[in-house]
Amino acid sequence: MTELLGDTIPLVPAAAPADAASAASSGQLSFSTKTLYGSGALVETVINTVMTAYHFFYLTAVCGMSGSLAGLSAFIGLAVDAFVDPLIGSYSDNTNSRFGRRHPYMIASAVPIAVFFGLLFSIPASFTGTSLFLYATAILLCMRFALSAFVVPFMAMGGELSDDFHQ
């Protein structure tokens, strides 16, 4: 549209880097950096797939929970997660450590993710009814908290890898 009006001013002006650090961060990202960053998405993808598809099947077919209670358990986990994610993002944004703003949360969440992922499918056979629902919901909530402690800083770190929008 700017050509039709005879304007030669670009719609988005190119900003010059203010200092050397900014110039370095706006350069090309290496293939290994992109690969390592992209591998973090595997954590979220695998766990969310398991929690949405296989966990329902496990709770209903293997543990004997009703479908409505399994759905209610997932709803509670997602509803609480909607309030936890912004809090974790705020803490991550305001963290100053020698490892950076994002890494402490991502590293600290690795063990809880593994533990709660195992506990999702290790429900004691003696649990039925209310105890089964409460146990499954508690483990699902803990899993959501641990996953949020990884995913929220991970996603925020993606925007900080480079100043170049196309990277």
N, C-alpha and C positions, 0 to 999 in steps of 0.2 A: 504494500500500500504506500510505502514511503516513496517508491519509484514513480508511482502515478502522480504524486503531488510535486515531484521534482526535488524532493529533499534528498540529501546525501548523508544526513546524519544517521549513524547506526542507532538502532533501537536500544541496544544494550552496549554501552561504552565499555571498552576494555580497561580494566583497572590495573595500574602498574603496582607491583609489589612494593610495600613500604620499606621492608628491610630484607636482610639475607635469609632469615628464618622463614619469612613469608614466601620468599622466592623458592626456597627449597621445598616447602610444603605444596607449592602449586605445580611442581614438576610431575613428570610421568611416574606413576606407581609401577613398581616392578611386578613381574608375573608372580613371583613368590609371595609378595605382599598381598596381592589380590587373591591368590589361592588360599593363603593362610586365613585371611579375613573371611573369605567365602566359606571355608570349612566350618566356621562357627555357626553358620545357618543350619548345618546338619543337625546340631544339637536340638534346636527348636523344632525343626521339621520332623525328626524321628519321634521326639517325645510328644509333640502335639498330635501326631498321627496315632500313636499308641494310646494316648489318653482319650482321644475322641472315638476311635473305632474299636480297638481291641479291649479297652477297659470296660466299655459297656457290655460287650459280649462276655467277658470274664465275670463281671458282677452278676449278670442275669443267668447265664447258662451254667457257669461253674459254681458260683457261690449261692445261687438261688434267690438273689435279691429281685424284687419286682422292678419292672422297667421304669415305673414312675419314680421310685426312690432312687434308682441309678441316675435318672435324668435330673432329679432334684439335687442330688449330690454334685453333679457336674455344674448345675446352675449356681449353686452356692459358691463353688470354687471360682467360677468365672466372675460372679458378682463381687466377691471380695477382691479378686485380682484387679478389677477395674479401679478400686481405690488404692491398692498397694502399688501399682505400676507408677503413678505420678510421684508417690513418696520416694520410691527407689530412684527415680529419675532426678528428683530434687537433691537427694543425698549424693548421688553420683556427680551431679553438676557442681556441687559445692565441696567436693573432696579434694584435698591436696595431699599427695603422698609422693614418695620417691618413685613409685611405680606408675604414677599418672592418676588421672581421675577415674578411669573406667576399670583398669586391670584388677585392683583389689577386690572389687565385687565379683568380677568374672572368675577369678581364681578361688575366692572363698566359697563360691556356689558350686564348685565342681563335685566335692564330696557329698554335700547334701542332695544334689541332683541324683547321683548314683545310688545313694542309700534309699531315698524315697521312691526312686524308680523301681528298685527291687522290692520294696515294701508294698507297692501297688499290686503286685501279683503274689504276695506272700501272706494273704489274709488267713488267720487261723480258722480251721474247719469248725471249731466250736462256736464261732460267731454266727448268729442268725438274727433276723429281725432288726430291732433297734440297735443292738450292739454292732451288728454288721454295718448298718447305715452310718453310725457315728464313727466307727473305725475307718471306713472307706472315705468318708468326707474329711476326716482329720488328716489322713495321709494325702488325699488329693489337695487339700489346702496347703499343706507343707510343701508338696511338690510344686504347686503353683508359685509359692513364695520363692523357693529355690530357683525355679526356672526364670522368674521375673528378675531375680538378682543377677542372672547371667544375660538374659535377652535385652533388657532395657539399656544397660551400659554398652552392650555389644552393638545395638542399633545406633546409639548416639555416637559411638566411636567411628562408625562408617562415615559420618559427615565431617569428622575431624581428620581423616587420613589425608585429604587433599583439599586445596581451595578451588580446584578446577571442577566445575559442575559435571563435566562429562567423564571424569575419572570415576 
